[in-house]
Structures are given as C-alpha cells and as structure tokens.
C-alpha cells in the first residue's frame, strides 16, 4: 500500500515571493485574444503524453470525451491560444498552425484537465501542467524538446515557478527526467520534491492541485475545503444555433455541403454527363468520366454568365479526367494517371495544353503514398492546391491524408496533414471517395456509395490540425441523379457538385455560420446548501474576432433555475470572457446553470466558428 502524506500538513520550505492567503496560483486558462497565424510559417506540432499517477484514466471514453480530456496552451497573459484532446493512451498532438503564432523566446503554460468520475453533471476534475518555450525554431519544455510530458513532477515545477519569483521560466527548461528534477536553481532544487508529494497526494484524492496548492510565508500547503469542480456535460442541455461536434467541442451550427439535401439550385447543362467539376466563379468546367478528358465551359449564373449555358467544348483534350481538377490563374489543372511529379493544364482562354512540374510528389488517392497507385485528387480553394487520399501511409480506409502546395511559390509543398478521426467514435476510418474538396478552412471527403439510392456520407475536417468535426449524409441516386465530385467557389462562396451519369449540377451555400448561438447546461448540483463559489474556468478557442461568453445563474433547487436571472462577473449586463475569473459573489445557492454564447467574426460570418471544449465551476461547499 502506497504511503501518502496528509494533505493538511503544512510544509515549511525555502521562501521567495509570497502568495497571500493560499490563493489559487495564477495562469488559469482564458479565452484568447485574436491572433492571426502566418499561413506560410509552419510551426512543429506539440507531441506529448499526460501522465497521471497510478491507474488514473487520462483519456475520455466516448461517453465523457465531450468535456473531460483537454490539453491547452496558455500564453503569458493566461489566455488559451490552442487546445486539443488526448487519445486513449494519453498521447496528444497539438497543432498551433492556424491557431496562433508563437513568439521566439516566449514561454507558455500547457495544461491538461480531466474529469475524474463518471459522465455526470457534478463530476470533479483535476489539472496538471508543464512549462513550454518556443525558441524560434523548436519547442522546449520542462522535459526537454523531444517529448512534452505533463506529470505530477512537471506540475510541481510549474507551481513553484508561479509562486516564487526566484525561479524563472528559463530555470525550469529541461529540468525534469521521469519523477526527478535536476536544477541549478536553489529554490527549485530545495522545494520540488515536497511540492511533488503534495501534487501526487491531491491527485490520489481527486482534488485539483493547481487550484488548491498555495504558497505563503515560506509554506506550501494543500487545503481540503470540500472543493467541487463542477463540469457540465456539453452533449446535453438546450442548444440554439449550436451543436456538439464529433471531437467534443461545442460550436456554432454551420452549413455542411449536402448536394440535393440543401440545394440552393440545380440545373441540367444539357451535357450527356458532367462527372468532374472545377470553377472560376463565372464558369464551371465539366468533364465526364471518360479518357481522354473532354472539357466543357458552362455558365454558373454569376459574373455575367447565363446559368447552364454551354459556352464552349474544348477541342484539346486532357490525358485524364480527374477525379478532381483545379482552376487557378486562367488554367485548368488536371492530374495525370500514375504521374505524381507533374499535372496537365489547359488554358481556358486559348484551349492550349501543357504540363507543369511539381517539386514534391503528389500522392495517390487510394494509398496516401507517391510510390505507386492510379488516380490522383487535386483541388484548390483559390489560394493553395490540395492533393489527398482516403488512406494514411498505405493503410486501408484508415483515415485521410492531405498535401498542400503553394502555386504562388512554384507549387512548393507547404505541409502534409492527416485526418485519422482521433478522439471521435469514427477514429481510424475513412471510405472510398471520388472527391475531396477544400474551402480554405475545412476539407471535405465525399463518399461514393455505389448507387442504388444508398445514402452517401460527407465528412468535415479542420485544415489547421486535421481534426474530424462532423459527418452528414446526402442522397446519391445512381444513375438518375448521382452527385460524384465537388468543388469550392471562393469567388461566390458556393459549393458545386457534378453528377456521374447525367449533366445535372448542384449548387449549395458555402461556409457560413449564424450571427450567434447559445447553449444552456442542464441544472448542476454543487452538493452544498450554501456554497462559496470560486472561479469559472473554460477551455475555449476564439480567433479572428470570434467570441465565447459565459453567464451563470443559481437557485436553491433545480426548479428555481428557470426563473433565476443570469449574471456575469460584475452584474447582469456582462459576461465571463476570461477563464479563471472569480465568480460573482451574488451566487450563494446550491444549484447552478451555465449559459455559453458563441459568435463568429463580426465582419463576415463566412469564417470559422469559435469552439468550447469544457467549462468548470469551482464551488467550496
């Protein structure tokens, strides 16, 4: 049986700065200030592992993943700038590309939070931390740069650094090996083991060490005040223009391209077959699935063209027909069969054809590899070219791979991402697809289900980190009306779809989100008749002018919540926008309810939606 020290024991340690009254240490996660990443700069992803002691579960099951297993990066102001989830073994990969641009030499805090009981409305949660630096070319941390570990030992180091000014961020880098700290800083060397014991004891007791270890007058102490960390289940409650995504995040309910299901329009071009589609906004470029490729130029109804009118059929034929093609800069780019180092292009004005070399190889759609295969996906969002596969590293239906090329830079490879569906019920799955298309924020995978009226599937993945967010279905009625391939129109923010066996094309709305959306939790029981509320913490990601705002209401019983007023941190007219903010002292009753309001960029609703991964209400019973 493991020997554990008593949590109530006060440990007299070497002192530096004082933290009055054993307060919660600074650095709680907050909603981030908008930061725009440089799309040309690729920051390496953080890869690491969360190591709770003993057999503590540190990854959510499908029943609890919605709010209880997040890893987030916080900047020096305590603002959350990026977040992700662990896998079933506690491993995580956190991409910052598209989330924020780290500053060379800057230090950050990485925090893991996990609910520790079943998927109930009053489940406790605990946090662990480590410290992080971006050197300008690589990441460094308490455990060095190779593996970012979040453990009781790194948590102890983080607590000491925030409590005592004698310890700098630089003093903490590379100091932790396993459960040992080696440091030339006298304060850190003298205190880490005692604080580590406190952290471990609190984790064994299901108490949050980050929130309940304080430092005052040379003493670190852990105080058990019957603290309840109440976490709502984001999958239940009242939803208005919001939805829970497959990755466990609450988001605004945005549009998903579903040909035939949510058509803006469809029309018959008069062509025998359409098959493959690309667009410049004014015209569609359509080709039936025949070899060689015969391309026709058809009006979209935008830019002065007449909808459905065939303006020309090009005399010069491309060697192949798809399965995707991309329009860019006056040319139609069409992949060759089994050639990963070049693509054919057709001048849409003159009709002339030539070939363009790619400095890095394309991958085949059925393998995710460039060594051998057949058909090749190629698509564009108007800025980059995207080449994809419904396989990862030669696997079979085990996820999606996407390579991104920059045509403005000689078609240089920008990066490669994978969408393996991690942290969702659809992990490590994909399906036979004849089309993958991209709108600059998401990539979409469109299934060919084989016809016969079978509902085909459409998935949405984030381009920033490859996270699967949503799946929907659409009708694919072979051979009468059977959407096969899709393309994004960045000029008009529309999606276009071409049929396999007919000349019909479908148009749906492009990416858009409502002006705002709300979610209200189920009633939450703090377990005490007159609790003293501490802080409201949440893991939210909001960029480019997006907002995540929260309010609370309390009552003596669950029924009373319905008529109780909502409050922010200072009154009824404001909201909690910074995680870790003290809860309004007006709340002293047992039952609590949370309202989250999400809003996109106020200038255009065609951007992305903010995301909310979890909320924690601290209540001292």
N, C-alpha and C positions, 0 to 999 in steps of 0.2 A: 504494500500500500504506500503510495507516494506521500512523503511528509510535507505538509504545507504550513507556511507561517500564517498567523492570524492576520486578517485584513485590517483589523482595527489597530494593530500595533503601529506606533509612530516610530519612524526610523530617523535618527539624527545623523545627518550627512553633511559633507563639506558644502558650505553655502556660498552663493553668489548673489544674484538679484533675488528679490522677494516677490512672491505671488500672494497677495493678501487674501486671507480667509479661505485658503484651499480652493480657489476658484477653478473652473474648468479652464484648461490651458488653451491658448489661442490657436488659431489655424483651422477652425471648423470650416467645412465646405460651404461655399456660397455660389449663388448664380453669377456667371461670369460676365464681365464687360465685353461687348462685341469686339472681336479681333478677327481680322481677315488674313488667312494664310496666303503665302505666295505659292501659286499653283506650280511654279517652276522649281521650287525648292522641295526636295524630298527628305524629310526627317525620318531617321530609322524608327521603327515601331518599338515600343517598350515591350519586352518579353520577360515574364517573371512567374512567380509562384507565391501563393498565400499559404502560410504555414501556421495554422492554429495548433495548439498543443494537443497531445493525446489523439483521440479518435473524433475530435470535433469536426463536424461536417462544415466544409467551407465553400461548397458549391450548391446552388439551389437545384432541387428536383423540378420537374415540370410543374408541380403544384405550387412551388414557392418562388420560382425564378422571377416572377413579376416585380418583386421589390426587395429581395433579400441577399443579393450577391453582387455588389458593385465594387469596382475599383476606379478611383477618380484621381486626377492630378489637380492640385490647387496651387495657385501662384502665391507670390509674397503677400498679396493683399487678402489671402484666404479665399479667393474666388475659384470655383471649379471651372477648369478650361477644357477638360476632356474626361470621358468616362467610358467604361466597358464592363463586361461581366466575366467571371471565371468560367472555365469548363468544369467537367465533372471531377477532374483531378486537382482542381485548384489552380491550374495554369491560366495565364491570361496573356493576350496580345492587345496592346493599346496603341492605335494609330493616332497621331496628332495631326496628320495631314488633313487639311480641310477644317480642322477644329481651331487651332491657334498656331502661331509661330513663336517658338521659344527664343529667348534672348541669350546670346552667347555669354556664358559665365553666370547666368541666373540660376537660382536654386528654387526648387519646388518641393511640395509635400505630396506623397502618394498615400492614399487612404483606402483601406478595404473595410467594408461594412457588411455584416451578415446577420440575418435573423437566426435566433438560436432555438426556437421552439417551432411547433407545427404552424401551418398556414392559418393562423388565427388573427383576429383583429388586434389583439393585445400582446403580440409576440415581442419578446425582448430582442435587442440587437447589440452587438459589440463591434468596436472598431480597432484596427491595428494600422500602424503607419511605418513608412520609411521616408528618407530624405533623398532628393534627387538633384542632379546638376546637369545642364546642357552645356557642354564645353565649346560648342560651336560646330563640332564635327561628330560628337558621340555623347551618349548618356553615361553618367557616373552615379553611383549611389552608395549607401552605407555598406552594401555588399559588393561594391565594385561595379564594373560596367557589363560584364558578361551575362549575369543573371540578376534580375531585380527581385530580391526576396523580401517579403513582408512577413515579419515574425515577431514573437514577443521581444526578442533581443533588439531588432531594429525599432520597435515601438518604444522600448526603454530609452534608446539613444535619442529618438525624436522628442520624447517628453523632456529629457534633460536639456536638450538644446533650446527648446522653447522656454524652459523655466529659468535657466541660468545664463546670463549674458557672457560669462567667461567661456562658454562653448560656442564657437562659430559654426556655420554650415561647413566650412572647409575642414574643420576639425573632425567632422563625422564621416567624411567620404572614405570608403574602403576600410572602415574600422571593424566591420562585423564579419566573422567567419563562423558559420554554424551558430552555436549558442555562446560565443565568446567575443568580447570586444578588446581590441588591441589599439591603444591610443596614447599619443604623447601628451595629450591634454590632461592635466592633473585632475580637473573637476570631473571630466567624463570617466577617467580611469578609476576614480575613487567611488563613483556613485552607480555605475551601470549595473552591477550585479544585484544590488539591493533593489533598484527600481525594476529590474527584470523579474525578480521574485514577486514583487507586487503585481506586475502585469500578468504573470502566469497564474498567480492565485486568483486574481479577479476574473480571468478568462474561465478558469475552472468553476467559478461560482456564477457564470453567466452575467457578469457585471462589466460594463464598458470601462476599460482602463483609461482611455483617452479623456473621457468626460469626468472620471471620478478620482484621478490621482492629482493632487495639488502639492505645491511647494511653498512653505512659509517659514521664515526664521530658521533656515537651515534644516528643515524637516520635510521629507516627502511622506505623504500619508494617503492612504486609500480609505475613504469613508463610506460605509454602507448605510445609506439613508432610505433603503427600500425604494431605489430609483426604478421607475418603469420607463423603458424606452418603447413607446407605443408606435408600431408601424402598421399603417393600413395596407390592406390587400388591394393593389391597384386594379385587379381584374374585376372587382365588384364595386358597386356604387351607382351613382347617377351620371350618365355621360351625355353631354350636349356638344356636338361637333368635335368630339374627342374619341379616340379609340386606343385600345391596348394592342401594341404590335407584338409580333412573334418573338422579338428579342426582349420583351418585358418592359418596354418603355411606353409611357403614355404620350400620345402625340395628337395633334390636330388631325381630323379625318380629311385626308386629301384625296384627290382624284387618282384613280388607278385606270390605266388604259385597258378597256374591255371592248374590243370590236363587236358590233351587233348588240352588245348588252347596254352600253351607254353611248350609243352613236350620237354625234351632232348631225351627221348626214352620211349618206352613202349614195353612190351613183354608178351606173353602168357606162363604162368607157366605150363600149362597142367592140373592144378587142376580144379576140377569142378567149384569151387567158391573160392574167396580169402577173401573178406569181411573185416577182421580186419588185420592191419599190424603193426609190430614193426621191429626194425632193430638194428644190432650191427655194421653196416657199411660193413661187409663182406657178411652177410646173411640177408635175410628177413624172418620173422616169420609170417606166414599167417594162418588164421583160418576162415572158412566160418561161417555165422551166424546160427550156429546150437548149440544145447545143448545136451550133454556136448561138450566142445570145443576140436576140433581135429586140432592140430598144425603141420604145415609142415615147414621145413627149406629149403630155396631156395636161390641160389646164386644171388648176386647183380651184379657180373662182376667186383667188386672191391676186393682187398685183396687176390688175387689169386683164387677167386671163378669163376665159369662159369655162366654167366648171364642166368637166367631162369631155371637152373638145380635144380630139387628137390633132395636134399641130404638125407633127412630122413623125415618120418612122425612119430611123437612121439606116442608110444603105450599108455602112460599115458595121459589121457585127463583131462583138467581142467574143473571145475564145470561150468564155464561160458565162454563166448567168447568175451567179450568186453563191450561196443562198442569201447574202446581203450585198448591197452595193452602197457607196457613199458619194454624195455630191459635195464638192468643195472647190471654190475658186474657179468656177466655169467648166469644171471637168467632172465626169462620172468615173469613179474608181471602182473597178471590178476585179476581185481576186481571180488568179489562175487556179487551176486544179493541180494540186500536189506541188506547187511552187511557193515556197514560203519567203523568198527573198525579193520578190517583185510583184507588182499588180499592174493590170492593164488599165488604161484610162482612155476615155472618149471625150473629145472636145464637143461640148453640147451646142456650140455655135457653128463650127465648121464640119463636124462629123468625123474629123480625123482621129485615128487611134495611134497610141504609142505605149511605151512601158515605163514604169517608174520603179527604181530600186529602193528597197528598204534596208537600212544599215544593220538592223537587228531582225532576226527571223520572225515571221508570223507563226501562229500555232494553228493546228488543225482542230476543227470543231468537235471531233469525236474522241480526241485523246488529250488535249491540252499540251501536246508536245509538238516540236517542229521537225522531228526526225522523219516521220512517215505518217501518212494519212490520206485525206482526199479533199473534201470541201473545206472552205475557209470562210468564217464570218468576217465581215468588215462593215463598220458603221461609223457615223460621226454625229456629234452634237453641234457642229458648226465651228468648233474650235479644235478639238482633238479627234483622232481616229481611234477606234476601238476594235480590237480583234479578240474573239472569245471562243470558249469551248464549254461543252456541258460535261467536262471531266477535269479532274485535277491530277496532274503528274501521271497520266496514263491509266488512271483508275476507270471504273465503270460506274457511271451515274453517281459519282461520289461528291458532286459539287460543281461549281463553275470557276473558270479561270478567265481573267480579262487582262489583255496587254494594251497599254495606252501609248500612242505615238503622236508626236507633235509635227504636223505638216509645215508649220512656220519655221521649223528648225531642221529641215532636211529629213523629216519623218523619224527623228531620233526617238528611241524608246524612253518614255518618261518614267513609267513604273509598271509593275505587274501586281495584281491583287487576286485573291481567291475568295470565293463565297461558298464556304462549306456549311453554312446554316448553323454554326456553333451557337449554343445557348438557346436553341429553339427545338420544338418537337420534330423538326424536319432536318436535323443535323445529318451531315454526310449523305445527302440525297440530291439528285437532280433528275432530269428527264430528257428524253430525246427532243431536241428542239431544232427547228428550221430557221429560227430567227432570234437574235439578241440585239437590242437597240438601246440607246442611251440618250438621256436628256440633259446631261451635264451635272446632275446631282445623283441620279439613280441609274442603275442599269436594270433592264427588264428582260426576262427569259420567257420565251413564248413556246409552249409545247405544241408539237404535232401529235394529236391523239389517235390518228388513224382513221378519222372519219366515222361514219355510221351514227351521227348525232351525239357522239360522246362529248362530254364537256371537257374542253382543254383547259390547262392551267397556265396562269401568268404569275410570275414572281417578281418582287421588287427588292433590290439590294442597294445599300448605300455605296456610292463610289468612294467615299472617304476612307472606309475601312472594310468594305466587303460584307457588312452585316446584313443578313436577311431580315427584312421587316414585315413583309406581307405577302400573302398568296390569295389569288382570286381565280375565278373560272369564267369562261365565255363559251358560247355555242359555236361549234365547228362542224357544220352540216355538209360533209362531203357527199356528192360533188356539186351540190346546188349553190351553196353559199359558205365557203370554207376558208376563212382568213388564215394565211400561212406565214406571212412575213410582215414586219413593221418597220417604220422609220419615224424619227422625230423631226419636226419642222421648227427650228429655232426662230425663224422669222415671225411666224404667226402663233407660236406656242401651241402646236397641234401634233397629234399622232396620226399617221396614215397607215393603213393596212391593205395589203393586196391579197386577192383570192387565188387559190391554187388552180381551180378548174373553170373559173369564169373571169370575165373582165370587170367585175364589180370591185370597187374600192370603198373602204370605210374610213371615216374621219371621226376622231374623238377629241375632247378637250385635252390640252396639255396640262402639265403640272400646275396645280393651284390649291390653295388652302383657304378656309373661311377666315373672316376678319378676326375671329376669336372663338375660343371653345372652353368649356368648363368641365370639371369632374368634381363630384362631391362624394366623399368617402362614406362608407357605412358608419353607424354610430360606434364609437370606440370607448371601451371601459378601461379607465386608468387603474381601477382596483382600490381606490381610496376615497373616502367620503368627501374630504376637503383637501385635495392635493395642492401642492405648491408647484406650479409649472415652471420649468427651467427654460430650455431653448428649443426653437424649432429649426431642425436641420433638414436639408433635402439635397438630393443629387439631381441637378438639372443641367442641361446643356442648351444654351441660348446664344446664337451668333447672329451677326449682321442685322442688328436691330430687333431681334426677336425678344420676347419676354416670357418669364414664368413668374406668376404672382400667387401667393397663398394667403388665405384668411382662415380663422378659427372661430368656432362658436362652442359654448359649453352649456351644460344643464345638469340638474341633479339626477335626471333619469333620461333614458333614450328617447322617450316620447316627447320630452320637453325641448329637444334639439330643434324640432321642426319650426318652432316659433321663436327660437333664440336668435338674436342679431349676430351678424358676422363682424369680427374685429380684425384689424391689422395690429402692428406692434404699438401704435400710439392711439388709435381710435377707430371709428367705423369708416373713416374715409380713406384709409391707406391699406397697404398690403405688405406682406413679408416678401422681399425681393433678394435678401442676403441671407444665405444659410448660416445657422448658428446665432441668429438674432434672439435676444431674450423675449419670451412670450409675454404679452400684455398682462399686467397684474390684475386686470378685471376678471380674469378667468380663475375661479377657485372651486369649480364644481367637478363632479366625478366623471361625467360623460363628455366627450369631446368629438367634434366632427371637423373635417378639413375640406376646404374648397380650393381647388387649383384652377387658375385661369391662364390659358396659353394663348399667345398671339404671335403671328408671323411678323416679318418686316413690314413696317407701317407704310412704306413707299409702294412695294409691289407684293402681292400675295402669291406670286409665281416662284418664290424662293423656297427654302426648306422650312420645316416646322421645328419649333423647339421640342425638346424631349425631357420628360421627367421620369427618372428611374426609381425613386423611392423617397418617402417622407418619414421623419422620425420626430415624435413629440416626446420631450423629456418631462416627466412628472414625478415629483418626490411625494410619496404617499405618507 
